[in-house]
Amino acid sequence: MDASGVAWVTGASRGIGRAIALDLANAGFDVIAAMRNPADGADLAAQVGDGGGSISVQRIDMNDPDTFVVPDGLRVLVNNAGIEREYLPVEHVDLADWRAVFETNLFGLVELTGRAIPVMRAGGGGVVCNITSSSILAAIPFYSVYRASKAAVSAFGESLRCEVAPFGIRVIEIMPGPIDTDMLAGSDRMPEAAAYDGYREMAEASYAGRKAVDHMTTPAADAAALVTASILDDQAPLKHGCDDLSVGLLDAWSSAPIALVGSPYDGQGM
Ligand SMILES: NC(=O)c1ccc[n+]([C@@H]2O[C@H](COP(=O)([O-])OP(=O)(O)OC[C@H]3O[C@@H](n4cnc5c(N)ncnc54)[C@H](OP(=O)(O)O)[C@@H]3O)[C@@H](O)[C@H]2O)c1
């Protein structure tokens, strides 16, 4: 697609969403940067270069569908807003936490996308870009709530991609690895699971695994450039990485016969 018309990015106050909003505007889109506190985006418009695009800020709360105002002429929707919670064993997670994460990461996204589709259809097509996570490609303990919410978005996107292709709407999924944002910084801690009987050793191993990818941390602006490229590529596959780790994980997942490297089935041709 050409880089023109309206693009809508949720969770654009900071992190990956902010970087995507800027990159799409610099590519030529008129970006609606949607965020909970519009003051967080007050400086965005001034940061857009001479690429022909623009940024305006809109208030949105993914937990409040009354704030979902679909922009006229929408061509690109980037479902980016997301949260995570404490890293706990399943037996110690409150159902309220499951509901809170799914409310933001899945249900808000589903409602917003459902409202965006008719506008895109009326305009002759567009792109829906869901930001999930490369963590759903690997079995990581204590991330069940977050990973399940992102896996649900992933499955949602697969079905949606089939449904809306006849209307000229492409659905793609970006599965980030470690991107330099507040969320990644917040994940740099011993999992809360360590405090629970029988889980300390696994929590320490999990944290060591988290630290082991520190050197692969990618600037949000670099990830955003790959997101924009995927949005613009009419031949793009469904799933994309946007950093070295996620690209590698996705390659391994795509080429593994049944499961990821390291599983008992790997390399057995099943
Ligand atoms: N960073 C990574 O390494 C990484 C890896 C894999 C996947 N991801 C995914 O990438 C996306 C962006 O992550 P990030 O690292 O940029 O996270 P971040 O720095 O924590 O930013 C999260 C964004 O989501 C917004 N948000 C949260 N709850 C919201 C709500 N109810 N309504 C509207 N906006 C809400 C935040 O708004 P406020 O400023 O108002 O809080 C913020 O703009 C998320 O979906 C995340 O799961 C990130």
Ligand as a Chemical Component Dictionary entry (heavy atoms), coordinates in Angstrom:
data_LIG
# 
_chem_comp.id                   LIG 
_chem_comp.type                 NON-POLYMER 
_chem_comp.pdbx_formal_charge   0 
_chem_comp.three_letter_code    LIG 
# 
loop_
_chem_comp_atom.comp_id 
_chem_comp_atom.atom_id 
_chem_comp_atom.alt_atom_id 
_chem_comp_atom.type_symbol 
_chem_comp_atom.charge 
_chem_comp_atom.model_Cartn_x 
_chem_comp_atom.model_Cartn_y 
_chem_comp_atom.model_Cartn_z 
_chem_comp_atom.pdbx_ordinal 
LIG N1  N1  N 0  8.690  -4.066 24.933 1  
LIG C1  C1  C 0  8.756  -5.343 24.648 2  
LIG O1  O1  O 0  9.835  -5.944 24.809 3  
LIG C2  C2  C 0  7.556  -6.080 24.121 4  
LIG C3  C3  C 0  7.739  -7.436 23.756 5  
LIG C4  C4  C 0  6.650  -8.135 23.248 6  
LIG C5  C5  C 0  5.437  -7.498 23.080 7  
LIG N2  N2  N 1  5.289  -6.186 23.437 8  
LIG C6  C6  C 0  3.962  -5.587 23.217 9  
LIG O2  O2  O 0  4.120  -4.363 22.521 10 
LIG C7  C7  C 0  3.078  -3.460 22.890 11 
LIG C8  C8  C 0  3.699  -2.160 23.364 12 
LIG O3  O3  O 0  4.533  -2.480 24.471 13 
LIG P1  P1  P 0  5.570  -1.457 25.095 14 
LIG O4  O4  O 0  6.786  -2.238 25.409 15 
LIG O5  O5  O -1 5.655  -0.227 24.275 16 
LIG O6  O6  O 0  4.822  -1.168 26.480 17 
LIG P2  P2  P 0  4.765  0.132  27.410 18 
LIG O7  O7  O 0  6.015  0.897  27.273 19 
LIG O8  O8  O 0  4.361  -0.390 28.740 20 
LIG O9  O9  O 0  3.561  0.943  26.765 21 
LIG C9  C9  C 0  2.274  0.384  26.801 22 
LIG C10 C10 C 0  1.316  1.314  26.108 23 
LIG O10 O10 O 0  -0.003 0.740  26.229 24 
LIG C11 C11 C 0  -0.831 1.731  26.782 25 
LIG N3  N3  N 0  -1.966 1.211  27.527 26 
LIG C12 C12 C 0  -1.955 0.323  28.541 27 
LIG N4  N4  N 0  -3.209 0.131  28.993 28 
LIG C13 C13 C 0  -4.020 0.911  28.249 29 
LIG C14 C14 C 0  -5.399 1.171  28.219 30 
LIG N5  N5  N 0  -6.252 0.590  29.084 31 
LIG N6  N6  N 0  -5.885 2.022  27.295 32 
LIG C15 C15 C 0  -5.051 2.633  26.422 33 
LIG N7  N7  N 0  -3.736 2.456  26.402 34 
LIG C16 C16 C 0  -3.219 1.597  27.311 35 
LIG C17 C17 C 0  0.076  2.556  27.679 36 
LIG O11 O11 O 0  -0.549 3.760  28.003 37 
LIG P3  P3  P 0  -0.189 4.626  29.329 38 
LIG O12 O12 O 0  1.036  5.427  28.988 39 
LIG O13 O13 O 0  -1.395 5.456  29.558 40 
LIG O14 O14 O 0  0.056  3.648  30.437 41 
LIG C18 C18 C 0  1.280  2.686  26.764 42 
LIG O15 O15 O 0  1.050  3.631  25.782 43 
LIG C19 C19 C 0  2.267  -4.158 23.995 44 
LIG O16 O16 O 0  1.122  -4.739 23.427 45 
LIG C20 C20 C 0  3.232  -5.222 24.491 46 
LIG O17 O17 O 0  2.542  -6.326 25.045 47 
LIG C21 C21 C 0  6.318  -5.483 23.963 48 
# 
loop_
_chem_comp_bond.comp_id 
_chem_comp_bond.atom_id_1 
_chem_comp_bond.atom_id_2 
_chem_comp_bond.value_order 
_chem_comp_bond.pdbx_ordinal 
LIG N1  C1  SING 1  
LIG C1  O1  DOUB 2  
LIG C1  C2  SING 3  
LIG C2  C3  SING 4  
LIG C2  C21 DOUB 5  
LIG C3  C4  DOUB 6  
LIG C4  C5  SING 7  
LIG C5  N2  DOUB 8  
LIG N2  C6  SING 9  
LIG N2  C21 SING 10 
LIG C6  O2  SING 11 
LIG C6  C20 SING 12 
LIG O2  C7  SING 13 
LIG C7  C8  SING 14 
LIG C7  C19 SING 15 
LIG C8  O3  SING 16 
LIG O3  P1  SING 17 
LIG P1  O4  DOUB 18 
LIG P1  O5  SING 19 
LIG P1  O6  SING 20 
LIG O6  P2  SING 21 
LIG P2  O7  DOUB 22 
LIG P2  O8  SING 23 
LIG P2  O9  SING 24 
LIG O9  C9  SING 25 
LIG C9  C10 SING 26 
LIG C10 O10 SING 27 
LIG C10 C18 SING 28 
LIG O10 C11 SING 29 
LIG C11 N3  SING 30 
LIG C11 C17 SING 31 
LIG N3  C12 SING 32 
LIG N3  C16 SING 33 
LIG C12 N4  DOUB 34 
LIG N4  C13 SING 35 
LIG C13 C14 SING 36 
LIG C13 C16 DOUB 37 
LIG C14 N5  SING 38 
LIG C14 N6  DOUB 39 
LIG N6  C15 SING 40 
LIG C15 N7  DOUB 41 
LIG N7  C16 SING 42 
LIG C17 O11 SING 43 
LIG C17 C18 SING 44 
LIG O11 P3  SING 45 
LIG P3  O12 DOUB 46 
LIG P3  O13 SING 47 
LIG P3  O14 SING 48 
LIG C18 O15 SING 49 
LIG C19 O16 SING 50 
LIG C19 C20 SING 51 
LIG C20 O17 SING 52 
# 
